[in-house]
Amino acid sequence: MASLTIRKLDENVKTYLRLRSAKNRRSVEEEVRVILRELIEGREEPLTPLAAPPDVAAPAPTSQRTSALPEASVTLIIGGGIAAYKSLDLIRRLKERRIEVRCVLTKAAQQFVTSLAVSALSHERVYTDLFDPQSEFDAGHIRLARDCDLIVVAPATADLMAKMAHGHADDLASAILLATNRRILLAPAMNPLMWNNAATRRNVAQLQRDGVVLIGPNSGEMAEAGEAGVGRMSEAIEIAAAAERLLRPPVPRPLAGKRVLITAGPTHEPIDPVRYIANRSSGKQGFAIAAAAQAAGAEVILVSGPVDLDDPDGVTVKHVESARQMLEHVQASLPVDIAIFAAAVADWRVANEGEQKLKKTSAGMPPLQLVENPDILATISKLIGKRPPLVIGFAAETEHLIDNAKSKLQRKGCDWIVANDVSPATGVMGGDRNTVHLISRKNGEIAVDSWPVMTKEQVATELIAHVVKSVADKSLEPAS
Ligand SMILES: Cc1cc2nc3c(=O)[nH]c(=O)nc-3n(C[C@H](O)[C@H](O)[C@H](O)COP(=O)(O)O)c2cc1C
């Protein structure tokens, strides 16, 4: 940690610190620590308890960086070219995209746009000088170089690119560009003759080898009367979009355009209006699969029995109680491209469900007669016409796991079975981890792929990765 020598502070700052520390009965050093802590914790109060002496330099406008971290931030270096006026629009375009902007103006840039305009648009102080004591007391050029997610140079003049290509650092802009470990996006802007000059061509080639990204220049009319060619700076909107692509690269969405139906949780089979038969399924595995499918870009419909889980974001959730309701909602959700039946559906329900709460009587226990519930997996697997191209069932077994799962695959007519051992000792029912075996058919044989113990989220991600691969291999026809 750098230690601060109080002696070196301005007289008025020292006076302020002495007054404030005396009032708070702290040492000056302790007071500085408190001020820093308050500043870092985002409280706005550090300089307010005492009126600052009139000649204390106003603090630099505080950005939101201290209180709420922005989604992304850019250090924008504005070079000295005619196109600098477009950078004012660029600041606005970046801010529209919730990208925080701190600006650096080269000496030449200040001939084209004013610090005042840039500061007013960025809502930040503007940096212009490498040897600025106000920002250099803590190596401000290093902060500007690294305390951001991306550096954008617009306009990138021929001069700035030459400096970058040769590692110069004799002003604030070039020192930042040399000191950064962030990606750099350049928007060159210059006369076509400058752009085509052999020196500029060499510098551009070198910068590209160094990993610098370029946007433009475009071809068109120049500011100079009668001149046209390649050299116009890209429009602000194009530069902002390029910055956003670097800051927030598009997430792969391999299941985009696919409709995925998932069931999860237990079912509750009523005995009477207040009692029911249930099982220990928590729904965690099915919900994790729904979230993973959604993250892969699919449109996801989740039909869930009674669970104590929040609906996953971006997923259409249909809450049901019984197996019959679950089947109804599953059928109503067709057609789908992929169906994954992870629910622990009760095999039986009470045939003689009481319309009123069953009473204890001297006649003994009420006779509960069970009837078989509809088999959702088999019903959907054997559909003609609306059968989803990929149907995956789950087998929860407490013994002979693989054998039972293999015969379930054959019996039900589904494409894959995810088999998991739910004996109490495994802690799978209601727990956060699962050990599964993926049973499928390969070249007429039944193949077993045993996965190591994983969290239910990891099982979900792995299963969806297999689905993505199968979709790519088989090119599933879109559900219609
Ligand atoms: C009116 C005028 C317009 C200029 N326009 C450009 C330009 O578009 N691109 C460029 O590379 N240089 C341009 N220059 C030259 C730069 O301003 C000059 O090379 C300067 O040193 C660049 O400084 P900087 O790279 O530190 O911003 C222009 C100069 C003048 C006087």
The ligand as an SDF file (V2000), in Angstrom:
LIG
                    3D

 31 33  0  0  0  0  0  0  0  0999 V2000
   -7.4800   21.0360  -39.3900 C   0  0  0  0  0  0  0  0  0  0  0  0
   -6.6970   19.8040  -39.1220 C   0  0  0  0  0  0  0  0  0  0  0  0
   -7.2970   18.5890  -39.2890 C   0  0  0  0  0  0  0  0  0  0  0  0
   -6.5950   17.4000  -39.0460 C   0  0  0  0  0  0  0  0  0  0  0  0
   -7.2370   16.1940  -39.2180 N   0  0  0  0  0  0  0  0  0  0  0  0
   -6.5330   15.0760  -39.0240 C   0  0  0  0  0  0  0  0  0  0  0  0
   -7.1570   13.8230  -39.2290 C   0  0  0  0  0  0  0  0  0  0  0  0
   -8.3290   13.7190  -39.5850 O   0  0  0  0  0  0  0  0  0  0  0  0
   -6.4350   12.7230  -39.0290 N   0  0  0  0  0  0  0  0  0  0  0  0
   -5.1230   12.7660  -38.6490 C   0  0  0  0  0  0  0  0  0  0  0  0
   -4.5240   11.7000  -38.4900 O   0  0  0  0  0  0  0  0  0  0  0  0
   -4.5330   13.9390  -38.4100 N   0  0  0  0  0  0  0  0  0  0  0  0
   -5.1900   15.0880  -38.6050 C   0  0  0  0  0  0  0  0  0  0  0  0
   -4.5620   16.3020  -38.3980 N   0  0  0  0  0  0  0  0  0  0  0  0
   -3.1800   16.3100  -37.9120 C   0  0  0  0  0  0  0  0  0  0  0  0
   -3.1390   16.0380  -36.4450 C   0  0  0  0  0  0  0  0  0  0  0  0
   -3.9030   16.9970  -35.7550 O   0  0  0  0  0  0  0  0  0  0  0  0
   -1.6890   16.0600  -35.9710 C   0  0  0  0  0  0  0  0  0  0  0  0
   -0.9930   14.9650  -36.5650 O   0  0  0  0  0  0  0  0  0  0  0  0
   -1.5800   15.9910  -34.4780 C   0  0  0  0  0  0  0  0  0  0  0  0
   -0.2310   15.9660  -34.1090 O   0  0  0  0  0  0  0  0  0  0  0  0
   -2.2340   14.7560  -33.9400 C   0  0  0  0  0  0  0  0  0  0  0  0
   -2.0700   14.7220  -32.5730 O   0  0  0  0  0  0  0  0  0  0  0  0
   -2.6240   13.5350  -31.6990 P   0  0  0  0  0  0  0  0  0  0  0  0
   -2.3910   12.2810  -32.4720 O   0  0  0  0  0  0  0  0  0  0  0  0
   -1.8540   13.5900  -30.4350 O   0  0  0  0  0  0  0  0  0  0  0  0
   -4.0660   13.8060  -31.4710 O   0  0  0  0  0  0  0  0  0  0  0  0
   -5.2470   17.4780  -38.6070 C   0  0  0  0  0  0  0  0  0  0  0  0
   -4.6540   18.7280  -38.4210 C   0  0  0  0  0  0  0  0  0  0  0  0
   -5.3690   19.8700  -38.6880 C   0  0  0  0  0  0  0  0  0  0  0  0
   -4.6970   21.1960  -38.4790 C   0  0  0  0  0  0  0  0  0  0  0  0
  1  2  1  0
  2  3  1  0
  2 30  2  0
  3  4  2  0
  4  5  1  0
  4 28  1  0
  5  6  2  0
  6  7  1  0
  6 13  1  0
  7  8  2  0
  7  9  1  0
  9 10  1  0
 10 11  2  0
 10 12  1  0
 12 13  2  0
 13 14  1  0
 14 15  1  0
 14 28  1  0
 15 16  1  0
 16 17  1  0
 16 18  1  0
 18 19  1  0
 18 20  1  0
 20 21  1  0
 20 22  1  0
 22 23  1  0
 23 24  1  0
 24 25  2  0
 24 26  1  0
 24 27  1  0
 28 29  2  0
 29 30  1  0
 30 31  1  0
M  END
$$$$
